[in-house]
Amino acid sequence: MEPTVDSVVSSAVHALSLGAERLIHDVERCLQREVPELWEDPDVARLTRENIVKYFAAALPGLEQGNDPSEIPLPAIDGEGARRLAQRGKSVSSTLRGLRLAQSCVVDRLLEEIARLTDDTELAGAAMRKLVALVAAYVDRFSEQEVIMFHEERDRHLRQRMSVVNEAGMRVGTTLDIVRTSQELADLATGYFADAVTVDMLDSALGNCPQRGGVPVVRRVAQQSVMENGPEPSIPPQQLHSFPDGSPLALALDSGRPSRHIHASLLEDRQAARSAHGPDTDAQRIHSTLVVPLRARGSTLGVAQFFRHRTPDLYDEQDLLLAQEIAARAAVAIDNARRYTQAHSTALTLQRSLLPRVTPSQSAVEVACRYLPAAAQLGVGGDWYDVIPLSGARVALVVGDVVGHGVHAAATMGRLRTAVRTLADIDLPPDELLTHLDDVVLRLSAEAMAEPDVASTGDIGATCLYAVFDPIASCCTLARAGHVLPAVVSPDGIVTLLDLPAGPPLGLGGMPFEAVEVDLPEGSLLALYTDGLIESADHDIEAGLTRLRHALAQRTPSLEAACDTVLEALLSADRPRDDVALLLARTQTLGERQVATWSVDADPAAVALTRADVSKQLSVWGLEDLDFTAELIVSELVTNAIRYGRPPIRLRLIHDRTLTCEVSDASSTSPHLRRARIFDEGGRGLLLVAQLAEHWGTRHARQGKTVWAECALSPPDIFPSTLGLDV
């Protein structure tokens, strides 16, 4: 029977099948030489060999029988090789090139067999053409199957990777806390692609100690493991340490580049493993490691290590890319937390430096103060308090609140506190002081709006309560600018809220403020505070005021204890949502034995009588050493009142921490200090007063004025030159 094309093809395939083992070996050698990436991963190499065997086992019988390529069944493979390539980030072209090389090897061997089977050139050519077509069609079907499996696995792997990255965006960086963010990174990684994770931060990045001798000092801030009995890190949390020079961790910190480390053979010497890969690797169990530096905004903040000891798969480049992505997100969150912590600490330091560290000595009130900054995520606010001694043994009590949080609010608070002290030094009444303070806020707001970098913060606003207590008259004059009402506890324990005119908040302008005078007997307790004390997310202001009344009504051994009682009753264990300033003042009075008052006739002859009265009173108080100084000051002040003022004229001496001499008259004209020329007959009176007194000044009332001078209880050394006199 004459040979046909089909019979020649079938015979050639049959002959090739008899030497299938040799053919498979030749194909493997060809692929190892031409497509080495299929043999880099042991699992992929194993699957490639298995697929070659299955490929020939399925293809050669069908070709021998002369079946149509579409009818020849594909080998029963699960596409694991293609999936592995996709997981490892390899290109599908590696698989396709391997198939084409295998096809070329098979065709070459078949052509050799056809040439051996027939000498008929035409028949051999027809058989060759049919054979090439059959093999190409079959390989195309096989390639299509591999490509489909590759893309399915790649898409699945990309979706999984995107899911992990998206979850990292939701789970990592939920708070502005460095330690918690680092722990969130470790928890997420151990849930998806790592068996153990450690995170170390440069201590210098945390704002602590600088590097020692050029060696980076790191602090262990987070660690996590999926196994209770897994390799335990030798470094406990929060411990300072450093990495060996030349280790992957040290190189990552120095270069900022990640690295992947595969332990091809498990090291038996644990000490050698630690020297090679850092102190935390247990080389008897860990088979692969990722070292990823935490970098944000061009700076390296620390390094994260990802270990595998339970998961059999080794880390590959795709795992390294995934670790880099979530580490980058964590690094930005850590850097944000670090910057916020530094800014918050700066603002808090600024605010505490602007608040009074100790209250000044004075006899009008006993005071206790508290300041609590808001929760860290809100930033430092602009609450403040102050205690300002005034002339006549009086004292000013101030509590204020600047709108907003942050450094700008703290700086504005400092400027307003300085303004209040300056205005208080000229003894302005509370309502007038708030009017001037309102102008200050308007100017600050205009300046802020003119600066582009701070214009986005909006207008500056504030509230303030200013109170002046007079221990001689046992009365308190108060005015408020949009501030919460103060509370008063009477000596018998009754708590009331003072009904003061609200007044507009500072910064609105054009609206008046009104002062109210109330009697506060000795032993009364005045409570000034900011709205952060009584406002809360779990109750309204009325409920807060009720709690405040109950807390103030409780008897406590001291004002400090009273402050603690109030804060415990109104604030939770966590930081308050807003800053809190609290000022408690218990009133004290100066009795008649400490104050002496005389009415003075508007007659120059009354000056001598006044000096005599002062001398007698000083003898009663045991202050004879101040006789000369006090008589000289009183003479000058009374003389000025007689000459330039209007009756009625009154003289008052106050024996407190200092000796205060006050002369009041009905004129509103203020005296001014000037230096008299050599031949001037007058003009030295106030100069003498300024030289002899510790402090002196003028305060205005609704009608008239008071010129006062304070003398230390120990007499000063007096020389003619200090009085501006020639010897």
C-alpha positions in Angstrom: 0.0 0.0 0.0 1.3 3.4 -1.0 2.2 5.7 1.9 0.0 8.7 2.4 0.6 12.0 4.2 -1.5 10.8 7.2 0.4 7.6 7.4 3.8 9.3 7.2 2.7 11.8 10.0 1.4 9.0 12.2 4.5 7.0 11.8 6.8 10.0 12.6 4.8 10.8 15.7 4.8 7.1 16.7 8.6 7.0 16.4 8.9 10.2 18.4 6.7 8.7 21.1 9.0 5.8 21.6 11.8 8.3 22.5 9.6 10.6 24.6 11.9 10.6 27.6 14.8 11.8 25.5 12.6 14.4 23.9 11.4 15.7 27.3 15.0 15.9 28.5 16.0 17.9 25.4 13.1 20.2 25.8 14.0 20.8 29.5 17.6 21.6 28.6 16.5 24.0 25.9 14.2 25.8 28.2 16.7 26.0 31.0 19.1 27.6 28.6 16.7 30.0 26.7 14.1 30.8 29.4 16.0 30.7 32.8 13.2 32.6 34.6 11.1 29.5 34.5 13.7 27.7 36.6 14.5 30.5 39.2 11.7 29.5 41.5 11.8 25.9 42.6 8.0 25.5 42.5 7.7 27.0 39.1 10.6 24.8 37.8 8.8 21.7 39.2 5.5 22.7 37.6 7.2 23.4 34.3 8.7 19.8 34.2 5.3 18.3 35.1 3.6 20.4 32.4 6.1 19.2 29.8 5.4 15.6 30.6 1.6 16.2 30.5 2.0 18.1 27.3 3.6 15.3 25.4 1.4 12.6 27.1 -1.7 14.4 25.7 -0.5 15.7 22.4 1.5 12.8 20.9 -1.3 10.2 20.9 -3.7 12.6 19.3 -1.2 13.5 16.6 -0.4 9.9 16.0 -4.1 9.1 15.4 -4.4 12.0 13.0 -7.1 13.8 15.0 -8.0 17.3 14.3 -6.1 19.7 16.7 -9.4 21.0 18.0 -10.4 17.4 19.0 -7.1 16.6 20.7 -7.7 17.0 24.5 -5.5 19.4 26.3 -3.4 18.0 29.1 -5.1 17.8 32.5 -3.0 20.6 34.1 -4.4 23.1 36.6 -2.4 26.1 35.4 -0.5 26.3 38.6 2.7 27.2 36.7 1.0 30.1 35.1 -0.5 31.2 38.4 2.9 31.0 40.0 4.4 33.2 37.3 1.6 35.7 37.8 2.1 35.7 41.6 5.8 36.2 41.2 5.2 39.2 38.9 6.7 37.4 35.8 5.5 38.1 32.3 3.3 35.6 30.5 5.7 35.9 27.6 8.0 33.5 29.5 5.4 30.7 29.3 4.6 31.5 25.7 8.2 31.5 24.7 8.7 28.2 26.5 5.8 26.7 24.5 7.2 27.9 21.2 10.6 26.5 22.0 9.1 23.2 22.9 7.1 23.3 19.7 10.3 24.0 17.8 12.1 21.1 19.4 9.2 18.7 18.6 8.8 19.9 15.0 12.6 19.5 14.4 12.5 15.9 15.7 9.4 15.1 13.6 11.0 16.5 10.5 14.0 14.3 11.1 11.6 11.2 11.4 9.7 12.1 8.2 13.0 12.5 6.3 14.0 9.0 7.5 10.6 7.4 6.6 10.3 8.5 3.0 12.4 9.6 0.1 9.5 11.1 -1.8 10.2 14.8 -1.7 6.6 15.8 -2.5 5.1 13.4 0.1 7.6 14.5 2.7 6.9 18.2 2.0 3.1 17.6 2.3 3.6 15.6 5.6 5.9 18.3 7.0 3.3 21.1 6.2 0.5 19.1 7.8 2.6 18.3 10.8 3.6 21.9 11.4 0.0 23.0 11.0 -1.2 20.3 13.5 1.5 21.1 16.1 1.0 24.9 15.7 -2.8 24.6 16.1 -2.4 22.4 19.2 0.2 24.7 20.8 -2.1 27.7 20.1 -4.9 26.0 22.0 -2.5 25.2 24.8 -1.1 28.7 24.9 -4.6 30.2 25.1 -5.3 28.0 28.1 -2.1 29.2 29.8 -2.7 32.8 29.0 -6.2 32.7 30.4 -5.0 31.1 33.6 -2.2 33.6 33.9 -4.5 36.6 33.5 -7.0 35.1 35.9 -4.4 34.7 38.5 -2.8 38.1 37.8 -6.1 39.8 38.1 -6.9 37.9 41.3 -3.5 38.8 42.7 -3.9 42.4 41.7 -7.3 42.6 43.3 -6.0 41.0 46.5 -3.0 43.4 46.5 -5.3 46.4 46.0 -7.6 45.1 48.7 -4.7 45.0 51.1 -3.5 48.4 50.1 -7.0 49.8 50.5 -7.4 48.2 53.9 -4.0 49.7 54.9 -5.5 53.1 54.0 -8.4 52.4 56.4 -6.6 50.6 59.2 -3.1 52.2 59.3 -2.9 55.8 60.6 -6.3 56.0 62.3 -4.8 58.2 65.0 -2.1 60.8 65.4 -0.1 58.4 67.6 3.3 57.0 66.4 3.2 53.8 68.4 -0.3 52.9 67.6 0.2 53.6 63.8 3.3 51.4 63.9 1.3 48.6 65.6 -1.5 49.0 63.1 1.1 48.3 60.3 2.4 45.2 62.1 -1.1 43.9 62.7 -2.2 44.4 59.1 0.9 42.7 57.6 0.6 39.7 59.9 -3.0 39.3 58.7 -2.1 39.0 55.1 1.5 38.2 54.0 3.8 38.0 57.0 4.2 35.6 59.9 6.1 38.2 62.1 6.7 41.9 61.9 8.9 44.3 63.8 9.0 48.1 63.5 11.9 50.2 64.7 12.0 54.0 64.6 15.0 56.3 64.6 15.1 57.8 68.1 16.1 61.1 66.5 13.0 61.1 64.4 11.0 60.7 67.6 12.5 63.9 68.9 14.6 62.2 71.5 18.3 61.6 71.7 20.6 62.3 68.8 22.7 59.6 67.2 25.6 58.3 69.3 28.9 58.3 67.6 27.4 58.3 64.1 25.6 55.0 64.8 21.8 55.3 64.3 19.9 54.6 67.5 16.5 53.1 67.0 13.6 52.3 69.3 11.4 49.2 69.0 7.9 50.7 68.7 5.8 47.7 67.5 6.0 44.0 66.8 3.5 41.2 66.0 3.5 37.5 65.3 0.9 35.1 64.0 2.1 32.3 66.2 2.3 32.1 70.0 5.3 29.8 69.7 6.9 31.5 66.8 10.4 33.1 66.9 10.3 35.8 69.6 12.1 39.1 69.0 15.0 39.5 71.4 14.3 43.2 71.7 11.3 44.3 73.9 9.1 47.2 73.0 10.4 50.7 73.6 14.0 49.5 74.1 16.8 51.5 72.4 19.3 49.5 70.3 21.3 49.8 67.1 21.9 47.5 64.1 25.2 45.9 63.3 27.2 47.9 60.8 26.7 46.4 57.3 23.6 44.5 58.2 20.5 44.7 55.9 18.8 46.9 58.5 21.7 49.3 58.8 22.0 49.5 55.0 18.2 50.2 54.7 18.4 53.1 57.1 21.5 54.4 55.3 20.4 54.1 51.7 16.6 54.2 52.1 16.3 51.1 49.7 14.3 48.0 50.6 15.7 44.5 50.3 14.6 40.9 50.1 16.5 38.0 51.8 15.9 34.4 51.0 17.6 31.8 53.3 18.2 29.0 50.7 19.6 26.7 53.4 18.7 27.0 57.0 21.6 28.3 59.0 22.6 26.1 61.9 24.6 28.6 63.8 22.2 31.0 65.4 25.0 33.5 66.2 26.0 33.6 62.6 22.4 34.2 61.6 22.1 37.1 63.9 25.3 38.7 62.7 24.0 38.4 59.1 20.4 39.5 59.5 20.1 41.4 62.7 19.3 40.4 66.3 15.7 39.3 65.7 16.0 36.6 63.1 15.8 33.0 64.2 17.5 31.4 61.3 16.5 27.9 62.4 12.9 28.8 61.4 12.7 32.0 59.4 13.2 31.3 55.7 12.7 34.7 54.1 12.7 38.3 55.2 11.7 41.7 53.8 13.5 44.8 55.1 11.6 48.0 54.2 12.7 51.5 55.3 9.9 53.8 56.5 10.4 57.0 54.4 8.2 60.0 54.1 8.8 63.4 52.6 12.4 62.5 51.7 13.4 61.4 55.2 14.0 57.9 56.6 12.1 57.6 59.9 12.7 53.9 60.7 12.6 50.4 59.3 10.1 47.5 59.2 11.0 43.8 59.0 8.6 41.2 57.6 9.4 37.5 58.3 8.0 34.2 57.1 8.5 31.0 59.1 5.1 29.3 59.0 4.0 30.2 55.4 5.9 27.9 53.0 6.1 30.4 50.1 9.2 32.5 49.9 8.9 36.2 49.6 9.1 37.4 46.0 9.3 40.8 44.3 5.6 41.2 44.3 5.6 40.7 48.1 8.3 43.3 48.4 6.3 45.8 46.3 3.2 45.2 48.5 5.3 45.7 51.7 6.7 48.9 50.2 3.2 50.2 49.5 1.7 49.7 52.9 5.0 50.8 54.5 4.9 54.0 52.5 1.3 54.7 53.7 2.3 53.9 57.3 5.4 56.2 57.0 3.3 59.2 55.9 0.9 58.6 58.8 3.8 58.2 61.2 5.4 61.4 59.9 2.1 63.2 60.2 1.8 62.0 63.8 5.4 63.0 64.5 4.9 66.5 63.1 1.7 66.9 64.9 3.2 65.7 68.2 6.1 68.2 67.7 3.7 71.1 66.8 1.3 70.2 69.7 4.3 70.0 72.1 5.5 73.4 70.9 2.1 75.0 71.2 1.6 73.5 74.6 5.0 74.7 75.8 4.3 78.1 74.3 1.0 78.3 76.1 2.3 77.1 79.4 5.1 79.7 79.2 2.6 82.4 78.6 0.4 81.4 81.5 1.5 82.6 85.0 3.6 79.9 86.7 2.9 81.3 90.2 0.3 83.8 91.3 1.8 87.1 92.7 1.7 87.8 96.4 -1.3 89.9 97.5 -3.7 90.0 100.4 -7.1 90.5 98.7 -7.8 86.9 97.8 -6.5 83.4 98.2 -6.3 81.8 94.8 -6.0 78.3 93.2 -5.7 77.8 89.4 -5.9 74.9 86.9 -5.2 74.7 83.2 -6.0 71.5 81.2 -5.1 71.4 77.5 -7.6 69.7 75.1 -7.3 66.2 73.7 -4.2 65.8 71.5 -6.1 65.6 68.2 -7.7 69.0 68.8 -4.6 70.9 69.5 -3.8 73.5 72.2 -6.3 76.2 72.6 -6.2 79.8 73.8 -7.6 79.6 77.3 -5.9 81.7 80.0 -6.2 83.0 83.5 -4.4 85.7 85.4 -4.1 87.3 88.8 -3.0 91.0 88.7 -2.3 93.0 91.9 -3.6 96.6 91.6 -3.2 99.7 93.6 -5.0 100.2 96.9 -4.5 96.4 97.8 -7.0 95.5 95.1 -6.6 92.6 92.8 -7.8 91.8 89.2 -8.9 88.3 88.3 -9.0 87.5 84.6 -10.2 84.4 82.6 -10.3 84.4 78.8 -10.7 82.1 75.9 -9.4 82.6 72.3 -11.3 81.0 69.5 -9.5 78.1 67.8 -6.6 75.8 68.6 -3.0 75.6 67.8 0.0 77.8 67.9 -1.9 80.8 66.5 -4.4 80.6 69.3 -1.7 80.2 71.9 0.2 83.2 70.5 -3.0 85.3 70.4 -3.7 84.3 74.0 -0.2 85.6 75.0 -0.7 88.9 73.2 -4.2 89.4 74.8 -2.8 88.5 78.3 -0.1 91.1 77.8 -2.6 93.7 76.7 -4.8 93.0 79.7 -1.8 93.4 82.1 -0.9 96.7 80.4 -4.4 98.0 80.6 -4.7 96.9 84.2 -1.5 98.8 85.1 -3.3 102.1 84.3 -6.2 101.0 86.6 -9.0 101.1 84.0 -12.4 100.0 85.2 -13.5 96.6 83.9 -15.9 97.8 81.3 -13.4 100.3 79.9 -10.6 97.7 79.9 -12.8 95.4 77.8 -13.5 98.2 75.4 -9.8 98.7 74.8 -9.2 95.0 74.7 -11.8 94.7 72.0 -9.9 97.3 69.9 -6.8 95.2 70.4 -8.5 92.1 69.0 -9.8 94.0 66.1 -6.3 95.1 65.2 -4.9 91.6 65.6 -7.7 90.3 63.3 -6.9 92.9 60.7 -3.2 92.0 60.9 -4.0 88.3 60.5 -6.2 88.9 57.5 -3.4 90.9 55.8 -1.0 88.0 56.1 -1.6 85.3 53.4 -0.2 82.4 55.5 -2.6 82.9 58.4 -5.6 84.5 56.6 -7.2 81.0 56.3 -7.5 80.9 60.0 -10.3 83.5 59.9 -11.1 86.4 62.1 -9.6 86.3 65.6 -12.2 86.1 68.4 -12.1 85.7 72.1 -14.2 85.9 75.3 -13.1 87.4 78.6 -14.2 88.0 82.1 -12.5 90.7 84.1 -13.1 91.2 87.8 -11.6 93.7 90.3 -12.0 92.9 94.0 -11.5 95.6 96.7 -10.7 94.0 100.1 -11.3 97.3 101.9 -14.8 97.8 100.6 -15.5 94.0 100.3 -16.9 94.5 96.8 -16.1 93.2 93.4 -16.7 94.9 90.0 -17.1 92.6 87.1 -17.6 92.8 83.3 -17.6 90.2 80.7 -17.2 90.0 76.9 -19.3 87.0 75.8 -17.9 84.8 78.5 -19.7 82.2 80.7 -21.2 83.5 84.0 -19.0 83.3 87.1 -20.2 81.5 90.2 -20.1 82.7 93.8 -20.2 80.6 96.9 -21.3 82.6 100.0 -19.6 82.0 103.4 -22.6 79.8 104.4 -22.2 77.6 101.3 -24.9 78.9 99.0 -23.8 78.7 95.3 -25.2 81.3 92.8 -24.4 82.4 89.3 -23.8 86.1 89.0 -26.2 87.7 86.6 -23.9 89.9 84.6 -24.7 91.6 81.3 -23.4 89.3 78.5 -21.5 91.8 76.4 -20.3 90.9 72.9 -17.4 88.7 72.3 -14.1 90.5 71.7 -13.5 91.2 68.1 -16.9 92.4 67.0 -16.4 96.1 67.8 -18.9 99.0 68.2 -20.9 97.5 71.1 -20.6 98.7 74.8 -19.6 96.6 77.8 -21.3 97.0 81.2 -19.8 96.5 84.6 -21.7 95.3 87.7 -20.6 95.7 91.3 -21.4 93.0 93.9 -20.7 92.7 97.6 -18.5 89.7 98.5 -18.1 89.3 102.2 -14.9 87.8 103.6 -14.7 84.1 102.9 -16.8 84.2 99.7 -15.5 82.0 96.9 -15.5 83.4 93.4 -15.2 80.8 90.5 -14.1 81.9 87.1 -13.7 79.4 84.3 -13.9 78.8 80.6 -16.7 77.0 78.7 -14.6 73.9 78.2 -15.3 73.1 81.9 -19.1 72.9 81.5 -19.6 72.0 77.9 -19.3 68.3 76.9 -20.5 65.9 74.2 -22.5 64.0 76.7 -24.4 66.9 78.3 -25.5 70.4 77.6 -24.4 73.7 79.3 -27.2 73.6 81.8 -26.3 70.2 83.0 -22.7 71.3 83.3 -23.7 74.3 85.4 -25.7 72.0 87.7 -22.7 69.8 88.2 -20.6 72.9 88.8 -22.9 74.1 91.6 -22.9 70.7 93.2 -19.1 70.5 93.1 -18.6 74.0 94.5 -21.1 73.4 97.3 -18.9 70.5 98.6 -16.7 71.4 101.6 -13.0 70.9 100.9 -9.9 71.4 103.1 -8.3 73.8 100.7 -8.8 75.7 97.4 -6.4 73.3 95.7 -8.6 70.4 96.8 -11.7 72.4 95.6 -10.1 72.7 92.1 -9.6 69.0 92.0 -13.1 68.3 93.1 -14.5 70.6 90.4 -12.4 69.0 87.7 -13.3 65.4 88.8 -17.0 66.2 88.9 -17.2 67.8 85.4 -14.5 66.2 83.3 -14.1 62.5 82.4 -11.0 60.5 82.8 -9.9 61.4 79.2 -8.6 64.7 78.1 -11.4 67.3 77.7 -12.7 68.2 74.2 -11.7 71.8 74.8 -9.2 73.6 76.9 -10.2 74.3 80.5 -9.1 77.2 82.6 -10.3 77.4 86.2 -9.6 80.1 88.8 -10.9 79.9 92.3 -10.5 83.0 94.6 -11.5 83.2 98.3 -12.0 86.8 99.4 -10.2 88.3 102.3 -10.7 91.8 103.8 -8.5 94.5 105.3 -9.9 95.6 108.6 -10.1 99.1 110.1 -6.8 98.5 111.9 -5.0 98.4 108.5 -6.7 101.4 106.9 -6.7 105.1 108.0 -8.6 107.8 106.2 -8.7 111.6 106.6 -10.5 114.4 104.9 -8.2 117.3 103.9 -9.2 120.9 103.6 -8.2 122.7 100.4 -5.9 124.9 102.3 -2.0 124.9 102.2 -2.0 125.1 105.9 -3.6 121.6 106.1 -0.4 120.0 104.8 1.3 120.3 108.1 -1.7 118.9 110.0 -1.8 116.0 107.5 1.9 115.2 108.1 1.2 115.1 111.9 -1.7 112.7 111.4 0.4 110.4 109.3 3.2 110.4 111.8 0.8 109.4 114.6 -0.7 106.6 112.5 2.7 105.2 111.6 3.5 105.1 115.3 0.3 103.1 116.0 1.3 100.6 113.3 4.9 100.5 114.5 6.3 102.0 111.3 8.2 104.8 112.8 11.1 104.1 110.4 9.0 105.1 107.5 8.1 108.5 109.1 10.4 110.6 107.0 9.6 108.9 103.7 5.8 108.8 104.2 5.6 112.4 105.4 7.5 113.6 102.3 5.3 111.6 99.9 2.1 112.7 101.6 3.2 116.3 101.6 3.9 116.3 97.9 0.6 114.5 97.0 -1.6 116.6 99.2 0.1 119.8 98.0 -0.5 118.8 94.4 -4.2 118.0 95.2 -4.7 121.4 96.9 -2.9 123.3 94.1 -4.2 121.6 91.0 -7.2 119.5 92.1 -10.7 120.2 93.4 -12.3 119.4 96.7 -13.2 117.2 98.3 -9.7 115.9 99.0 -9.2 112.7 100.9 -6.0 111.0 102.2 -5.9 107.2 102.9 -3.1 105.0 104.3 -3.2 101.3 103.8 -1.0 99.0 105.9 -0.7 95.8 103.9 2.4 94.1 102.4 3.5 97.7 101.6 2.5 101.1 102.9 0.2 102.7 100.4 -0.5 106.5 100.4 -3.5 107.6 98.4 -4.7 111.1 97.8 -8.1 111.6 96.0 -9.8 114.7 94.7 -12.6 115.6 92.4 -10.5 116.7 89.4 -9.9 114.4 86.4 -6.6 116.1 85.5 -3.7 113.6 85.8 -0.3 114.7 87.2 2.7 114.1 84.9 6.3 113.4 85.9 8.8 116.0 84.5 12.4 116.9 85.3 12.7 120.5 86.7 15.4 122.7 85.4 18.1 124.2 87.7 16.3 127.5 88.3 12.7 126.2 88.4 11.0 126.8 91.7 8.6 123.8 91.3 8.3 120.6 89.3 10.2 118.3 91.7 7.3 116.9 93.7 6.4 113.9 91.6 10.1 113.3 91.0 10.6 113.0 94.7 7.6 110.6 95.0 9.0 108.5 92.2 12.4 108.3 93.9 11.0 107.4 97.3 8.2 105.0 96.4 8.4 101.5 95.1 5.5 102.2 92.7 3.2 105.1 92.1 0.4 106.0 89.7 -3.0 107.5 89.1 -6.3 105.8 88.8 -9.5 107.5 87.6 -13.0 107.0 89.0 -16.4 108.0 87.6 -15.7 111.4 89.3 -12.2 112.5 90.1 -9.0 110.6 90.5 -6.6 109.1 93.0 -2.8 109.5 93.1 -1.2 106.7 95.0 2.3 105.6 96.0 3.5 102.4 97.6 6.5 102.2 100.0 8.3 99.2 101.1 7.9 98.5 104.8 11.7 98.8 105.3 12.8 102.4 104.7 15.1 103.0 101.6 18.5 104.6 101.8 18.0 108.2 101.0 20.8 110.5 99.6 20.4 114.0 98.3 21.6 113.0 94.9 18.8 110.4 94.6 16.2 113.2 95.3 17.5 115.4 92.5 19.0 118.0 95.0 22.3 119.8 95.0 24.5 119.5 98.0 
